[in-house]
Amino acid sequence: MAREQLQVLHALDMARTQRYHAWAVVIAGMGFFADAYDLFCITLVTRLLGRIYYHVPGRADPGRLPPRVEAAITGVTFCGMIVGQLLFGWLGDKVGRKKFYGKTVMLMIMGSFLSGLSFGNTADGVMATLCFFRFWLGVGIGGDYPLSAVIMSEYSNKRTRGSLIAAVFAMEGFGVLAGCIVTLLVSATFQARFKPPAYEEDPQASTPPQADYVWRIILMVGAIPAVFTYRWRVMMPETARYTALVARDAEKAARDMSKVLKVEFSGEPDKVEIITKDRDYGVFSGRFARRHGLHLVGAVASWFVLDVVFYSQNILQEEIFNDVKWVPEASTMSALEEAYRVARGQAIIALCGTLPGYWFTIAFVDVVGRKAIQFLGFVMMKGLMLVVATFYHSLTQPGRRIWLVVMYTFTFFFANFGPNSTTFIIPAEIFPAHVRTTCHGISAAAGKVGAIVGSFGFLYASQRADGSDEAETGYPSGIGVRASLFVLAACNVLGILCTCLLPEPNGRSLEELSGEGSQAINGEDADLGDSKVLPL
């Protein structure tokens, strides 16, 4: 078998890490910073929304969002993300990675800003317009997943490609932290200015009219980083791999990368013709199934399982925040103080677990490989959840709750130094260029289906089996937190098995992984290296 690779693609693979890599990380990473801020800041203000719009006079406890409304506000963003991931993933292969890269940011800007302007004559009317705008916000965020991952992958060298893609995704951690910081600043400022009393002292005055500005400001701030990102994105050249291997314009690929790498390249159109011959098969073709079918199954299933587990961890959050007194009883605080304390608790988790996990991945993903980190993450999350589930009643007793916090934080650490990062990285590397963003979008969309299952399925499942929580929360009886944790531990086992279906991309070029640039002597599809699971 004779292996061919374009000169310009070989130069990209062998280039040292330099300024244009950092430039690409900043452009893609700022988008993910905005993505994370917009996606997670809503969880910081849901209690505030309940107090403002669903207060019941004479009730002993503050208002809270009805389960259907809370589910809609969160779920509609996930639905928008699924649409964006599938749509822009497909468009990224059809018309180019860059073509719609600025459009996704525009959707994020408009979605963030308009979410803060949600209007209506009734509480449900305000929530309905908020859901409408957050759906389109989700479409923009979803589109950013396949485009950012693949653009960074196709710009990178093969030695540090994993770290560069991980660095883009790691900006999500800073986005989460930024959401907490903005909420702390805004809520503290309004609290100091208006000094509302606790709910138990004066239910009406505990939520001043000005509190309605707080959640709107927090949501609208998410548009700011996206605004700064837009101009840079529209100025980026198309990736050489798309231009050469999909658009089949060898001369343009050479010109674009000559400017980036400061080296002259020839177009090699004859070689492009040979490399791309008979490479137009689609994702749902038999040829794709034979060559990459199990890889796609592995990527889809791993991301689905990960997001079921990752987004279900909020079933412990309220329990932990209340048990360790990070967030006291709602009736003992004003609406603004509650928002402040929730943001403070989230910031602690982000600083101790979320951010370190992302940066450990950057440090080690090109050293030990993607699969090893994904295996480690699933194994550790399984172990931690089993420990918490086994000793749950003991860990929730006074004096032992700190261990519950420690294990909860380490679960977030190993999610991010594990499958939460690698499920984003691997699909951007292992598929052919002409279906790369489509396959990443399909994998990411499966993850968001898992997020819906984790966020809502386990929220209902974690309610006490005796129904004693129903009057307070509005949720029907479930199997309880302890049983839910055992189920989630089993989900991690599925994640371990799904990881076995994936190849190890570490240290290999994208063309070697996908079989592009290879022509077998007998005319058959090229061997795909270590992809031993491929023949179906």
N, C-alpha and C positions, 0 to 999 in steps of 0.2 A: 504494500500500500504506500503510495507516494503522498505525502502531506504538503499542501500548498497553503501559504498565508500571504495576504497582501503586505507589501512593505510598510504601509502606513499603520496597519493593525499590529504588525510585529513591533514597530517603534512604540506604539501606545503600551503594549504589554511589557516592554523592556525599559521604558522611561523611568527615571528615578522620580520619587515623590517631590513635586515642585509647586510653584506658585499657582498654576492653573488648576491643580488638584484642590488646593485650599480654596480657590475661587469657586469651584464647582460645589464643594462641601458647604460653603457659606450660602450660596444661592439656593441650593436644594434644602439645606438645613434650616434656613430662616422660614421657608415654607412649612417645614415640620414643626418648628417652634410655634408658628401661628396655628397649625393644625391642632396641636396638643392643647394650647391655650383655649381655643374655641370649643374643643370637644369636651374637656374636663371642667371648665369653669362653671358649667351649668350645675354640676353637683355641689358647688360651693354656695349656690343661691337658692336651691330648691326649698330649704326650710324657710328662708326669707319670703319666697313666693307664697308659701302656705300661710304664713302669718298675715301677709298683706291682703291676699285675695280670698282666703277661706276661713277667716276669723268668724267664730260663732259666739255672739254675745252671751254671757252667763256661763260659758263652758269653763271648766277648771283648767284645761290645758290649752295652749295656743293653737291656732289653726294650722293645719298641715294639708299638703296637696292630697286629694283623693287618689287612690291607687291607679285608677284609669288615666288620670291627668299626668301623674308622675311617669307612668309607663309611656304615655304618648310623647312627652317632652324628650325623654331619652331615646326612645325607640325610633322616633321619626328621623333623628339624625343618623342612626345606624342604617335605616332604610335608604336615606339619601346617599350614604357612603357606598352601599352596595351598588346602587345605580351608577354612581361616579366611577367606581373601580372597574365595573364591567364596560361601561361606555367609553371612558377615556383610555382604558387598557386596549380596547379594540381599535380606537382611533389612533393610538400611538403607533400601532403597526401598520395601519392603512395610510395615514398621511404624514407621519413623522412624530418623533418625541417632542420636538420643540413647538410644533404648530399650535398645540393647545396648552402648552405649559403656562403661558400667561393667562389663558382663559380660566384655568382652575383657580388661580389667585384672585381674579376678578370676582368669581363666584363667592370665594371666601370673604373678600372685602365687603361685598354687598350683603351677604348673609349675616356677618357679624354686626355690621352697622344697623341693618334693618331689624335684627332681633331686638336691639335696644330700643327701637321705636314701636314695638308691638302695641297694638291698640285694640279697643273694643269697649262696648257699652256694659258688658258684664265680665265677671271673672273668667268664665269659660270662653268668652270672646277674645280676651287678651291672650289666654293660653292657646287658642286656636291659631291666631296670627303668629304667635311665637313659634308654634310647631311648623307653620308654613315656611317661615323664613329659615328655621333651623334645618328643614329638609334640604333646601337649596344650599345652605352652608355645608351640609353633609355631602352633597354632590361634589362640591369643590374640594373638600378634604379627601373624599374617596378618590377623585381623579389624581390627586397629588401622589398617592401611594405608588401606583405602577410607573408613572412618569419619572418621579424623583429617583426611585430605586434603580430603574434601568438606565437613566441618563448617567447616574454616578457610576454604575457598573461598567458602562461602555466607554466612559472617559478614563477609567482607572488602569493602572498597571496590574499585572497578575500577582505581584509580590505583596502589595498592600491593599488590594481591592476590597477584601473583607473589612478591614479597618476603616476605609474611606466610606463605604456604604453604612457601616455601623455608626460612624460619626454623624452622618446625616440623620439617622434614626435617633441617635442620642439627644439631638436637640429637642425631641419630644419631652425628655425629662426636664429641661430648662423651661419649656413651655408650661408644663404642669406647675413647676415652682413659681413661675411668673404669675400664673393665675392666682396662686395662694398669696403672693406678695401684694398684688393689686387689690385683692379682696381685703387683706389686712389693712392696707393704707386707706382705702375708701371707707370701710366700715368704721375704723378707728377715728377718722376725721369727722364723720357724721355723728358718731357717738359722743365725741368731745364737744361738738358744736351744739347738739340738741339735748344731750343728757337725758335720754328716755329712762323711765324707771323699769324695774323688773315686771314681768307679766303678773305675778301674784300681788304686786302692790297696786298696779293700775293697768288692767288688761288693754284698755283703749290707748292710753298714752305710751305703752311699751313699744308700740309700732308707730312711730311718728309718720305723718304724710310724706316727709322727705325721704323715707326709706324706699319709696318707689323709684327714686333716682339711683339708689345704690346699685341694684341689680342691673339696671340699664347701663350705667357707666361701665360696670365690670364686663358686660358682654360686648359693648362697643369698642373697648380698648383692644380687643382681639383683632380689629381691622388694621391697627397701626403697623405691626411688623409685616403684614401682608402687603401693605402699600409700598413699603421700602423694597420689597422683593420683586415687585412687578417689572420695573424697568430693567433690572439685571436679567430677568428671565427672557424677555423678548429680545435682548441683545445677544444671547448665547447662540453660537453656531450649532447646527444639527450635529448629532454624533456621527463620527466617521463610519461606525458599523452600520447604522441605519442607511446612510447615504450610499455606501458602497454595496452592502449585502442585500438591502431591501429595495431602495430606489435605484440601485445599480448605476450610479453616477460616479464612476471612479475618479474622474478629474476634479469634481467638486469636493469629494472627500479629501483628496490630496491637498487642494488649495486651502480648505478650512483648517486642516490639521497642521499645515505648514505655518499658518499664522499662530496657532496655539503652541506648537512645539519649537517654533523658530528654526525649523529644518525643512529643506526642500524635498518634496516627494514627487515621484512620477505617478500618473494615474493608474497604469496597468489595466486598461480596459479588457484586454484579452484574458487576463487572469481572472478578473471579476466574472466574465462570461462563463469560464470553466467552473469556477467555484459555485456560482449560483444556479447552474444548470439543474433543472428538475428539483428545485428547492421550494416550490410554491404550494406544497401540501398544507392543509389547514389543521386546526386543533382537533377537529372532529373526524379527521380522515383515518383510515386504517393504517396508513404509513406512520402518522404521528403516534398512534396507539402502540405500534410495534416498537418504535424508537424511544418514545418518551412517556408512554401511557402511565406506567407505574410511578415515574417521577412526578407527574402531575397529581396522581392520586396521593402520593406521599406528601407533597407540598400542601394540597388542599386539606387533607385530613389532619396534618400536624397543626396548621394554622387554626382550623376549626376547634380542635381539642384545646389548644392553648388559650384561645379566647373564651371558651366556656369556663375554664379554670380561672383565667386572669380577671374577667369581669364579674365572676361570682364572689370574688374576695370581699366585695362590699357587704356581704352578709355578716361578716365579723366586725366591720368598721364601727357601726353604731354601738355594738356591744362593747368594743374596746374603748371607744371614746368616752362612753358613759362610765365604764368600770374604773378606768384610771383617772376619772374626773377631768379629762381634757375638755369635755363638754358636759357640764352639769345638767340637772333637770331643766327642761325648757322653761318651765314656769318660774324659775329663779333668775331668769335673764331677760333682758330686752331683746328685740329682734336683731338689733345691730350687734349686740354683744355675742349673740349666738352665731351670727355669720362670722364674726372675728374668731371665735374659738374653733369653729369647724375648719376655717382656713388655716389656723395655727396647727391643728392636729394633722391636717393633710400635708402641710409644709414639713413637719417633722418626719413623716413617713417618706416624703420625697427626698429629703436630704440624707436620711439614714439608709434607705433601701433602694429607692428608684434610681437616683443619679449614680451612686456607686456601681450598681449593676450594669448600667449602660457603659460606663467607662472601663470596667473590667473586660467587657466584651471587646471594646476597641483595642485594648492592650493585648488580648490573647487570641482573638479570632483567627489571625494569620499565623499564630504559633502552634496551637493545638488543633485547629480546624473547626469548621462549623458544626459538624455532626457531634463531635465530642462535647462541645458546649451545650448543644441541644439535648443530648443524652443527660448530661450533668444536671441541667435545669429541671427536666422532667423528674429525674430520680430524686433530687433534693426537695422539690415541691411535694412529691408524693410522700416522702418521709416526714416532712414537717407537718403536713395535713393529717397524716396518720397519728402522729404524736399528739397534736392538738385535739383530734377527735377522741383518742383513747383516754386522755386525761382532761377532757373538756371541763367537767364539773369541778375538778380539783383546781384547774388553772383559773377559774372565774371566782375563786374564793379570795377574800381580802388577804393581802400579803403575798399572793402568788401571781397577781395579775400582770406584774412586770414581765413574767416569762411569756405570757400570752402576747404581749406587745413585741417582745424580742422575736418570737417565732413568726409572728405576722409580718414583721419588717423583713426578716430573712426570706420569707416566701416571696415578697416583692423583689428582693435582691436577686434570687435565683430565677425568677421569671425574666428579669431583664438581662442578667448574666446567664442567658439561656434562651429558651424558645421565643420569647417576645422579640428578641433581636434577630435570631437566626432565621425565623420564619419569614422575616422581611428580606433578609440578605439572599438566601439560597434561590428563591424563584427568579431573582434578577440575574442569575448566573448560568443556570443549567439548561435553558431552553434556546432553540435557534432564534436568530435575530428577527426573522419575519413573524414570529408569534410570541416574542419575549414579553412585551407589555401585556398582551392578551392573557398569557398564562399567569403572569404576576397578578393581574386584575382578578382573574378567576380565583386564585389562591387567597387573595386578600378579601374578596367578597365572601368566600366560605368562612373566613375568620370572623367577619361581622355577623354572619348568621349565628356563629358560635357565641358572639358577644350578646346577641339578643337572647339566646338560650340561657347564658350565664347570668345576665342582668335580671331577667324576669322570671325564668323558670326556677332558678334557685332562690330568688327573692321570695317567691311564693312557697317553695318547698321548705325553706328554712324556718317558716313560722311554726310555733309550738303545736304539737299534735293534739293537745287538749283544747285548742281554740281560745286559750286565755288571752292571746294577743289581739284577737280580732276587734274587740271594742276600741282598743287604743290605736291600732294601725290601719284598720279597715281591710286587712288581708285575711283570707280564709285560713283554716288550719292546714298545716303541712306535716313534714316528717321531722322538723326540728333542725337546729344548726349542727348538732353532733352527727346525725345520720347524713346530712348533706355533705359534711366534710369527708365521710367515708366514701360517698359516691364520687366526690371530686378527686380523691386519691386514686380511685379506680380509673378515672378519666386520664390521669397522668400516665398510667400504665399503657393505655391506648396510644398516647403520645409517643412513648418509648418505642412501641412496635411500629408506628407510622414512620418514625425517623429511619428505620432500617431500609425503607424503600428509596431513600435519597442517596445520590452519589456525593462524594466529598469533593467540593470545588477548589479546595485550598491549593494554591500554587500552580493552577492550570489556567490556560487561556480560555476565553469564552468559546472560541472556535473549536478547541479541543474537546471541551465539555459537551458541546452541542453536535459535534460531528461536521460542522461547516468547515470549508477549506480543506476537506479531505476527499480524495477520489480513490475508491478502491479499484484495483486493477481489473477485477471482473465486472465492474460497473455497478455492483450492489452498494447499499448504504455502508458507510464507513463504520468500523468498530468504534464504540463509544467508551473505550478505556475501561474504567472499573465499574461500569454500569451493569453488573452481573444480573440484576433483577429484570432487565428489559425484555428479553424474549417472552412473548405471551403465547 
